Every structure is written in C-alpha cells, then in structure tokens.
Amino acid sequence: MFGLEKKDARLMLVVAAMALLAPFLLNPFPEGSAMAQFNAGYPDLMQRFAIFGIFAIGFNILFGLTGYLSFGHAAFLGVGSYAAIWSMKLLTLNIIPAIILAVVVAGVFAFLVGFISLRRSGIYFSILTLAFAQMSYSLAYSVLTPITGGETGLQIRASDTPLFDPALAPGQIGRANLFGYEMSNGFRLDVGGWEFTFNLGYYIAAVVLILAFYMSIRIFRSPFGMMLRAVKSNQQRMNYAGLSPKPYTLAAFVISGMYAGLAGGLLVAMDTQVGPERMFWTASGEIVIMTILGGAGTLLGPVLGAGFIKYFENIISKINSNILHEWFAFLPDGLEDVVVTMIYPFIGKGWHLTLGIMFMLVVIFLPGGLVQGGQKIAALFSRKKADKETKSTATEPAE
C-alpha cells in the first residue's frame, strides 16, 4: 500500500486510526466522573500531540538514523514559527502559505547551521548546535526585536493588513484560516455521559502528522536511509568504500530541520502568537527526551514519546491536593492526609520529578524506549500463547 511493505502499511494504518479517532480514544471517562481528570481529548492538547509528534519524527531522522545528537533543534522550530507569523501578517491569513514558508525558511537555516556544525561529530557537534540555538534565542529576544517582537513576541493585530486578504472592519482582528474556515471551527458530540470535540485545527494537524509519518517510513526504508544507518554504524568503512558521509548527514540535518519548521508553522496556525521561548535550550532538550523515551531509531517511538510527555505536562501537572483529597476521601482522615502528602510531590508542579524518574527507568531497563517495552509485552503474550498451544497438542507416549 502506497509503496510500503505489509508491516509498515499496518503500522501506518494504526497511526492513522489513532490520529483520526483521537477525540474518542483520549476521552475514555465520562464527563463529571472522578477519572475525567485524565481525559485529554480537548483541541488544544490534541493539536500539541500531533505537532510535537511531527517535531519528534523529524528529529528522529537525524538522531535515530545517523546518531548525531542535536541540542539546538528548537532554533528551527522558532525560525519556522516566525516565518509563518510574518506570512500571516504580510501576505495572507491562510495557513497553507504560512506553513510552506515556515518549512522553506527552516530548511535554509538548517542548511547553514548544519554546514558548519557537521564539520565536527560527537559531543562537539552537539555543543555547536546548542550554541547556534542559544545565539538564535538571544537574537530573537533582544537584537532582532523589530522583527521578532523581543520578549513579548509577535501576534496578529488589528493593524495588520495582509496583502491578499480582503480588508477587515476597523478594529477587527484577523484569524488564521484554511480558505475561510477558522481553526477553531468544529462541533461537539454528546453520547451519554461522554463529550467528544471535533476541531478543524486538530484534524489539519492530524493529517499532516500522518503524511509526515508516511514520509519518515519511506526515508527509513530507502537507500538513503540505509546510507544514514551506515553513517551511524561505521563512517570509517564508508570512507574506505569511497563514500563521503557528509552529504548524507547534511541532507538528514536539513530534512530534520524542515520537519521542525513544519511543526513551528503548525503551532502558529493553531495559535497565532510567537515568542522567543520556543528557541530556548529547554525546548531542544524536551525533543531529545521525547525521542529517547519513545525509542530512538524506531518509527513509532517519537510519536509515543511526544504524546507521553505532553500528556504529563498538561494532565498530570493539573492534579492538585484538593483533587487528591477527593480521590482518597474514603480513607480515615489521618491516613488520607498521609497518602496525599506522599503522592503530592510527584504530581502538580512536581510532575517533572515523576517524568525524570520514569525517564531514568526507561533508559536503564528499556534502552529501546516505550517501543521496546511494548515489544517485550507482546513477546510475553505470544510466548504464553505458544506454550498453551504446545501443551494442547502434546500427546501421551504409547505404553
């Protein structure tokens, strides 16, 4: 299907189903129930799942295939975001030109950064990319204030008059749209105690995620992907064979940067506001954690890692002591206070502690990330099934 092998096509269908059915899958608990706190099927969070999944997929093409660890990929996310917002302010509020411009500008910037940074490898390469990202952040924060808006950032204002859009009423602020349909458009479906939200902005991000995932499969299975694996495996052997690894690593770096620019453009399409914090080093560190947590070098891992971290950031961080007291109200007062006191440091503002512990456990016990954990569980069940079938077909020896 679409040039994919059977296994990859099956994986593609799984990702497509998860993306398109997310409003149902992420709202497993009825509204008003105690467990509704864990529902994640609202548009803003679903959009972040999809957008950061795209960002992680692109980063995995560089890190997972070549082994080159970049600590500065947030710079391409930020550059793409600024390109998209200026497209909306000057040209049109239609998101398609904005996203295309974000990808192109991020790709050009990635080529410049990669051309310099890839002269070194290992930790030196990582430090160079981090330096470029921090320089980009500093420029956006202070030096290039007329272009970036500095600390306050940029957003669509009533004074903006895009060249190809009809004039708005005085004081009216334009909104990002797709041929006139605003990103916030959608509807709600009430089924019993459940409430499902279907949002145009999310489904645009979801379709782009599916296409980005498809492209990553084609890259992984292509001769180009094989060359990138050779770069990771043994560059010295490549040189002996008369193949220079530099063009391949630079191409992977540019493709990865374009994915980041795509994510940046989608962020602007969903929320027309950009600030320099998107280029800070912590944003680059977050995408590294997403990829490693999900499984670097795997196809599905980055998407799982992005969703896992964004879920913790937006759901677990909202749980406070009042919610905990509601959950454990059935316990005696003294025991209830003890349980809440023990759990509270790991949720709410302490969600980073829980994430850090889980990341440490994954690195130690599951170097292949969440994907490896899923494979081990599947292997365990298949082994049990095989043992059961073996026992059922066993025959008694003749006397």
N, C-alpha and C positions, 0 to 999 in steps of 0.2 A: 504494500500500500504506500503510494507516494514515494516509491523508491526505497522503502525501509524493509529490513528483514522482519520475519514474523515476530521475534522477541521485541524488537524496537517498536514495531507497529502496535503491539499490545501495550507497551509502556506508554506510547503516545496517546492511545485511547484512554488509558487510565488517567493521565494528566488532564486531558481534555474534559473527561467526565467530572473530575474533581473541580476543575475551574468553572465549568458551566453550571454545576449543581451546588456550588459553594453556599448559596443562600439557604439551602436545605441542610447541607452537611454541617455547617457551622452554627446552626440553631437547633441542637438536639433536645433542649429542655424547654418546657412551656414557659411563657411569659408570666411573671409573678411568682414562680416557684423559687425555692431556696437555691436551686442549682442554675437558675437563669443567669447568675453572675458569670458563668463560664461560657455563655453564648458569645460568639464572635461574628455573627452574620450581619453586621451593620456596614453600610457602604464604605465609610472612611477606612475601617480596618481591613476590609476585603481588598480594597484598592492597594493598600500598603503590602498586603500579602503578595499580590500579583506583581507590583512594581519592583519590590525588593527581591522577589524571585527572579525577575529578569536581570537585575543587577548582579545577583549571585551566579546566575548561569554564565554571564559574560566573564566574570572574574574567574570562574572555574575553567574556562577555556585557556586562560593564561596559566593559572596556578596548578590546576589539576592535570593538565596535559604536559606542560613544559617544566613544571617545578619552580618557576620563577615567582617568588613571593613579593607582591607589590603592596607597600603600605601607603600608597598615595592615590588609590582609585577614586576616592571621594572627589578629587580635583576634577575628574571628567564628569562626574555626576553634577557638580556645581557649574561647570562650564556649559554643559548641556542645558541646565536649568536657566541660566542667564540668557543663553541664545534663544530659548523658547519664549521667555517673557518679553524679550525685545521684539521678537517676531509678532507677538500679540499686541504690543504697544504701538508698533510702527506699521505693520502690514495688514494683518487680519486676526480676528479672534478665533478663526477656525483652527482647530488643534492640529490638523494634518501638516500644514506648512511649518508650524512651530516644532513639531516632533521631528520632521525631516531635517530642519535646520539644526536642531539640537544634536542629532546623530552626526551630521557632517562636521560641525564645529568641534565636537568632542573627538571625532576621528582625526582631524587635522592636529588638534592639540596633543592627542595621544601619540601621533607620529613624531612630533617634535620632542616630546618627553622621552619616548622610547628610543629614539635615535641616539640620544645622549646617555640615557640610563643603561641601555643594553650593552654599552662598552664594558660594563662590569657585570659580574654574576654573584650569586650568593648573597651574603649579608650586605655587601657594598651596593648591589643593585637595589635591595630593599631600602637602604638608607637614602639612596639617591631619589627614589620615588617619594619617600616620605618628605624629603627636603623640597621637592617640587610642589607637593601638595600644601605644605605649610607656607611656602612662598606665595602660592596662589591664594590661600586663605588670607594672608597678610595684605596682598594687593587688593583683594575684594573688600577687605574690612576697612582699609584706610586710604591707600594711594589712589585706587581707581573708584573713589566714591561717586564721581559724576556718572559713571557707567553702572556701578553695582548697587548704589544706594547706601553703601557703607553698613554700619551696624543695623540700621532699620530695614535694609533690603529694598526690594522693588515689588510693586504690585500694580494691578490695573487701577487707574484713577479716572475720574470723570473728565479730566482734562485731556486724556489720551484720545487721539483721533486716527485710528488705523486707516491706512490708505485705501484699502479695498473693501471696507465695510461702510454701510450706509450711516449717515450721521444720526446720533442719538439725541434724545431730548436733553435740554440743558440740565446738568446735574446728575444725569443718569450714568451709571457705571456699567460698562460692557461686561459680559461674561463669556468665558470660554465655551465654545460650542462645536458641534460637528454638523455642518451645513444647516445651522439654525437650531439644532436640538442641543439644549444645555446639558452639561454633565450631571447636574442634579436631578434631571428628569427620571422618573421611574414610577413604580406603584408598589403597594403592599398587598400581601395575600394573607388573610386570616383563616387559619384552619384549626378549629377547636381552640386550644389554649396557645397555639403557636402563631407567631407572626413572622412572615418571610418578606424581606425587602429586595426588590429587583431594581437595580440602578444602572442607568445608561453608562455612566462613567466607569463603574466596575466592569461591565461587560466589554467595554473597549479595552481596558487594561487586561482582562482575561484573554481576549482574542489575541492580543499582542504577545502575551505570555505563551500561549500555545504555539504561535508562529516562531517565537524566539527559541522555544524548546525544540521544535522541529529542526530549526537551523543548527542548533547545537548537536543534535543527533547526526545530521549529515556531516558536520565538521568532524565529529568523533570517529565516524566510520569511513571517512575519506582518506585517500593517500596523504593529503595534507595533515590530517590528524595523526596518521602513522608517523610522519616526519616529526611532529611535535612530541610524540612519545619517545622517538629516538633521541631528541634533544634532552629529554628528562633522563633517559636511560644512560646514554654514554655519548657525550659530544666529541670525545677524542676519537672514537671509532668513526663517527660521521666525517670528521676531518680527514682521517686516513682513507676513507672511501671517496674523497674528493667533493664532499658536500659541506657547504658552509651553513652552520646553524643560524647565523644572524638574520638572514632574510625571513626565515620561518618564525623565529622568536619575535621579530619586529611586526610581522603580519599578525601573529597571535595577540600581541600587545595592542595593536590598533583595533582589531576586532573586539577585543575585550573593552577597550575604551569607548567604542561605538555603542556597545551594549549599555555601558554606564550612562552615556549621553542619552540613549533611548529612555532609560529609567528616569533620568533627570527631566526630559521633556514631558513624560507622562505625569510626573509629580506636579509640574506646572499646569498641565491640562486639568488635573483634578483639583488643585488648589493654587490659584494664580497669585502666589506670593513666594518670593525667593530671598533667602538671606545667606550670608557667608558661612553660617554654621554648617551648611551642607558639605563644605570643603574641609572641615576641621579633621584632625588626625583620628579622633574617636570614631568618626563615620567610616573611615577606611578600616580601622580595627574591627568594627562591627561586621563588615562584609567578610573579613577574613574568618571571624568566628562562625558566621553563618555557614560558610563553605566547609570548614573543617568539621563543624558539628554535624552537618548533614552527610558529609562524605566526599572529600576532595577527590576528583578524578572520576566520579560516578555521574550518571546523567541526572538522576532524580534527587541526589543528595542536596545540592544547593537550594532547590526549591523547598525541600523539607526543612532545612536549616533556617532559611529566611522566615518561613511560616512559624517555626518553633519560637524563634527569638522575638518576632513581632507579637506573637500571642502573649508571651511572658511580659513584654514591655507594656502592652495595652490592657491585658486582662488581670494577670496576677498582681500587677502594680496597683490596681484599684481596690483590692481587698484590704479593708482596714479593721481595726479592733472591734468596731461595732458589728460588722458582718460576722466576725469570728464568734462574738458573744451570742449572736442569733443562732449560729450553727450548733454551738455547744451548750445551748440553754437547758438541754435535758439533763446535764450533769449537775451534781451538787455545787453550790456556789463556790466553795473553796477549790474544788477540783477544776471547775470551769475556768477560774482565774489562772490556775497553774497551767492548764493546757493552752489557753490563749497567750499567756506570757511566753511559753516555749515556742509557739508557732509564729508569733508576730514578727520576730526578727527576720524571717525568711520570706515574708510577703510585703505588700505595700511598697514603701520606699526601700525595703531590703530585698527586692526581687533580684537585684544584681548578685547578691550573695548566693541565692538559690541557683541562678544561672551559672555562676562561677563554679559551684560545686558539681553541677551536672556536666559542665564542660570538662572539668578535671577528670571525672569518672569516665566520660566518653573517650578522652584522649588516652587514658590508662588502659581501660578494658575493651574499648571498641575503636581502635585506630582508624577503622574504615567508616566511622560515624554512625548515624542512625540507620543508614542503608545496611551496614554490616550487621547491626542489631536485628533488623528485620529479616535478613537472610539467615541468621542463626536461629531465629524463632521458626521460620519456615522450614529450615532443615530439621529442626527438632520434631515438628509435627509430621513431616514426611517420613522421618525415621521411625516414629511410633506407628504410623500407618503401615509402613513396610514390615515392621516386626509383627504387627497384628495379622497382616495378610500371610506372612510366612508361617505363623502358628496355625492359622486356619487351614492352610493347605498341607500341613505336615501329616504324614501317615504313620500309623503304628507299624513297627517292624514285624515281619512274619515270625511265628513261633516255630 
